[in-house]
Structures are given as structure tokens and as C-alpha cells.
Amino acid sequence: MTPRRGSRAGERGFTLVEVLVCLALLAIIGTVIGVVFTVGMRAILAPGASKDRLAAASDAIGVQQLLATDVHRATCIGLPSAASPGPFGRCATEVSPFQGQCSGSELCLEWPDLTTAGQCDVAIYTLGAQQVSRAAWLGGTSAGTISYPVVVTPSVPSAPPGSWPVELEVTVTSTGAQLANPPSVSLDLQPLATVAWPTDPVTDASTGPC
């Protein structure tokens, strides 16, 4: 007699077809994950990525802070590239406002030095090669230059030369080469030094026009 083989009815497992189907599904899922990862990395490293925008925003904020400080204390403003360049304010009667450094610049600001009677300090914003440079003079001495990869576009509401503007409208636009849509910041800055020349706190003497 031939012995009967045991029944396999109770055994469990995957058939070859099921294994092949699982492998195919895993391959598809792996491909999708790889594509998503690749697209994500490209989005992070692509032009206009978030890290570039953060850097551009930081530059715009840096210029915004400088502009706010300079305009806040200014008693004279000049915009050489504007249709009505000025100067506006106290320096209109000077022989050489802005110490003769304003020509060809985008924005020039001047204010009396409160520690030296009869002396003015100057900040000049110049555009070039898609960046703005701020050069400062304390009296007749250069106080250094700092540059940012942004463009500063100032404008003054209609006002005749020699008068004092109510506000200065400024747009700061980042110009980073990797930015597809560079961020911009628009500012309405109002000079505060609109009254008589201040008094030197050291000598208690009027500074007078620079």
C-alpha cells in the first residue's frame, strides 16, 4: 500500500502571484517617495526658495532700520534722481549741502551734530550693481560705508525746493539673483526735525546751519 500524504489544507502562505504583486506595489511606492523627495529638495534649493527669501528679508530689514534712523533725525533731504531733486529743508541755503557728496546718489540726508557746534553729519544712499550703499560722514570725516543687495527707491510728495516734506516714501526691494519674486518693503517715513536748529548739549550753544 502507498502511504497517503498529509493534507496541506491547514497550511498558510503567499502564492507566487501574491509575492509578485507585493513587490510591484513596493516598487511603485518607492518610486513615488523618491519623486516626492526629489521635488521637495528642488523646491528647497530652487530660485525663490525660503532660505533665499529669509536672507533677502534680513537685508531689507537692515536697510529699513538705517533709513528710519537717518530720516528720523534729518533736517535736510535731497533726491538727485527725482524730478524735483531738492534739497528740501534747512540745507537749501547752504553753499554745498551734503558736503558736496550728494551728486549721483539716490537719497541724501543731513542733520546737525549735537556734540559739535556748526557741524553736520551726512548719510548718502547710492545705487549700483543691484545694491545700495550707505556712506556716512561725521562732519568732514568719512564714517564708513555699508552695502546691501537691495534697491532703495525714495520719493517725496510734491513740495517746492527749500520747503520741508511731510513724509518720505521709500520702497526697499531685494535684488538677490536667486529670487524669482523678490520681496519688497514700502515705508512712509516722516522727518521729525522740523523746528529750529537744536542746541548743542555739550556747549549749550546753537548749532546753527551747517
C-alpha positions as semicolon CSV with decimal commas, in nm:
position;residue;x (nm);y (nm);z (nm)
1;M;0,000;0,000;0,000
2;T;0,114;0,355;-0,075
3;P;0,109;0,582;0,233
4;R;-0,117;0,882;0,200
5;R;0,049;1,219;0,212
6;G;-0,066;1,458;0,480
7;S;-0,321;1,716;0,377
8;R;-0,197;2,079;0,323
9;A;-0,537;2,226;0,379
10;G;-0,430;2,385;0,709
11;E;-0,104;2,539;0,582
12;R;-0,089;2,916;0,506
13;G;0,145;3,122;0,282
14;F;0,177;3,350;-0,021
15;T;0,149;3,231;-0,369
16;L;0,398;3,340;-0,632
17;V;0,142;3,577;-0,783
18;E;0,081;3,745;-0,447
19;V;0,454;3,792;-0,390
20;L;0,497;3,948;-0,734
21;V;0,204;4,183;-0,674
22;C;0,353;4,295;-0,339
23;L;0,692;4,359;-0,498
24;A;0,528;4,563;-0,772
25;L;0,337;4,771;-0,517
26;L;0,653;4,831;-0,312
27;A;0,837;4,941;-0,625
28;I;0,560;5,188;-0,709
29;I;0,553;5,328;-0,354
30;G;0,932;5,361;-0,351
31;T;0,926;5,543;-0,682
32;V;0,660;5,785;-0,558
33;I;0,857;5,857;-0,238
34;G;1,172;5,916;-0,442
35;V;0,992;6,158;-0,673
36;V;0,838;6,347;-0,380
37;F;1,178;6,372;-0,208
38;T;1,343;6,495;-0,527
39;V;1,073;6,755;-0,589
40;G;1,095;6,868;-0,228
41;M;1,471;6,911;-0,243
42;R;1,443;7,103;-0,567
43;A;1,181;7,326;-0,409
44;I;1,413;7,397;-0,118
45;L;1,716;7,467;-0,334
46;A;1,538;7,627;-0,630
47;P;1,537;8,001;-0,705
48;G;1,299;8,183;-0,474
49;A;1,341;7,924;-0,201
50;S;1,257;8,009;0,158
51;K;1,619;8,041;0,271
52;D;1,684;8,297;-0,002
53;R;1,375;8,489;0,095
54;L;1,483;8,494;0,460
55;A;1,822;8,633;0,360
56;A;1,659;8,894;0,137
57;A;1,412;8,991;0,411
58;S;1,703;9,033;0,654
59;D;1,877;9,271;0,411
60;A;1,557;9,469;0,361
61;I;1,508;9,499;0,737
62;G;1,869;9,616;0,782
63;V;1,820;9,896;0,529
64;Q;1,481;9,980;0,677
65;Q;1,638;10,034;1,020
66;L;1,913;10,257;0,877
67;L;1,662;10,461;0,677
68;A;1,427;10,502;0,971
69;T;1,711;10,631;1,191
70;D;1,852;10,868;0,930
71;V;1,517;11,012;0,821
72;H;1,402;11,046;1,181
73;R;1,683;11,291;1,263
74;A;1,723;11,457;0,923
75;T;1,684;11,833;0,882
76;C;1,760;11,821;0,509
77;I;1,675;11,574;0,233
78;G;1,789;11,553;-0,130
79;L;1,684;11,317;-0,409
80;P;1,922;11,384;-0,703
81;S;1,749;11,138;-0,939
82;A;1,397;11,273;-0,876
83;A;1,210;11,519;-1,099
84;S;1,230;11,772;-0,814
85;P;1,561;11,684;-0,650
86;G;1,552;11,949;-0,379
87;P;1,725;11,990;-0,146
88;F;1,435;12,007;0,094
89;G;1,476;12,158;0,437
90;R;1,738;12,357;0,623
91;C;2,034;12,293;0,393
92;A;1,868;12,459;0,093
93;T;2,059;12,780;0,164
94;E;2,397;12,612;0,205
95;V;2,671;12,670;-0,049
96;S;2,750;12,297;-0,059
97;P;2,472;12,090;0,102
98;F;2,553;11,733;0,198
99;Q;2,922;11,832;0,194
100;G;2,913;11,814;-0,184
101;Q;2,877;11,434;-0,176
102;C;2,519;11,401;-0,299
103;S;2,560;11,416;-0,677
104;G;2,467;11,089;-0,850
105;S;2,317;10,937;-0,536
106;E;1,964;10,813;-0,474
107;L;1,899;10,973;-0,136
108;C;2,094;11,224;0,075
109;L;2,021;11,311;0,436
110;E;2,179;11,571;0,666
111;W;2,135;11,663;1,029
112;P;2,325;11,880;1,281
113;D;2,578;11,710;1,502
114;L;2,463;11,765;1,859
115;T;2,815;11,735;2,002
116;T;2,997;11,979;1,771
117;A;2,853;12,324;1,709
118;G;2,824;12,422;1,343
119;Q;2,892;12,069;1,218
120;C;2,658;11,848;1,018
121;D;2,653;11,471;0,975
122;V;2,555;11,321;0,640
123;A;2,424;10,983;0,519
124;I;2,415;10,915;0,146
125;Y;2,247;10,619;-0,025
126;T;2,390;10,527;-0,365
127;L;2,268;10,259;-0,607
128;G;2,498;10,044;-0,815
129;A;2,519;9,687;-0,946
130;Q;2,179;9,595;-0,797
131;Q;2,271;9,701;-0,445
132;V;2,252;10,008;-0,227
133;S;2,548;10,151;-0,037
134;R;2,515;10,384;0,260
135;A;2,812;10,612;0,316
136;A;2,824;10,831;0,626
137;W;3,026;11,140;0,716
138;L;3,063;11,286;1,062
139;G;3,141;11,645;0,983
140;G;3,403;11,620;0,710
141;T;3,528;11,276;0,818
142;S;3,418;10,958;0,648
143;A;3,249;10,721;0,893
144;G;3,248;10,415;0,668
145;T;3,030;10,251;0,403
146;I;2,795;9,953;0,423
147;S;2,626;9,778;0,128
148;Y;2,317;9,558;0,091
149;P;2,183;9,362;-0,212
150;V;1,867;9,573;-0,227
151;V;1,736;9,869;-0,426
152;V;1,607;10,178;-0,247
153;T;1,352;10,388;-0,436
154;P;1,262;10,708;-0,247
155;S;1,013;10,979;-0,342
156;V;0,889;11,295;-0,175
157;P;0,530;11,419;-0,210
158;S;0,503;11,737;-0,413
159;A;0,696;12,013;-0,236
160;P;0,897;12,308;-0,371
161;P;1,277;12,315;-0,310
162;G;1,362;12,472;0,023
163;S;1,043;12,354;0,188
164;W;1,022;12,064;0,427
165;P;0,848;11,741;0,316
166;V;0,575;11,597;0,531
167;E;0,692;11,242;0,463
168;L;0,937;11,043;0,257
169;E;0,805;10,742;0,068
170;V;1,063;10,466;0,032
171;T;1,044;10,123;-0,129
172;V;1,317;9,869;-0,047
173;T;1,330;9,580;-0,294
174;S;1,565;9,284;-0,263
175;T;1,758;9,201;-0,579
176;G;1,912;8,862;-0,500
177;A;1,981;8,673;-0,822
178;Q;1,822;8,353;-0,685
179;L;1,488;8,517;-0,609
180;A;1,213;8,464;-0,864
181;N;0,979;8,706;-0,683
182;P;1,197;8,935;-0,469
183;P;1,022;9,071;-0,161
184;S;0,983;9,443;-0,113
185;V;0,907;9,672;0,180
186;S;0,729;10,007;0,140
187;L;0,789;10,271;0,406
188;D;0,633;10,608;0,484
189;L;0,897;10,787;0,689
190;Q;0,842;11,126;0,849
191;P;1,134;11,351;0,948
192;L;1,093;11,491;1,298
193;A;1,349;11,774;1,299
194;T;1,112;12,032;1,153
195;V;1,160;12,310;1,409
196;A;1,450;12,543;1,486
197;W;1,803;12,407;1,492
198;P;1,870;12,224;1,819
199;T;2,108;12,331;2,089
200;D;2,443;12,165;2,141
201;P;2,401;11,974;2,473
202;V;2,776;11,997;2,543
203;T;2,842;12,369;2,492
204;D;2,481;12,486;2,530
205;A;2,526;12,678;2,204
206;S;2,304;12,674;1,900
207;T;2,447;12,457;1,626
208;G;2,313;12,685;1,353
209;P;2,302;12,580;0,989
210;C;2,586;12,351;0,891
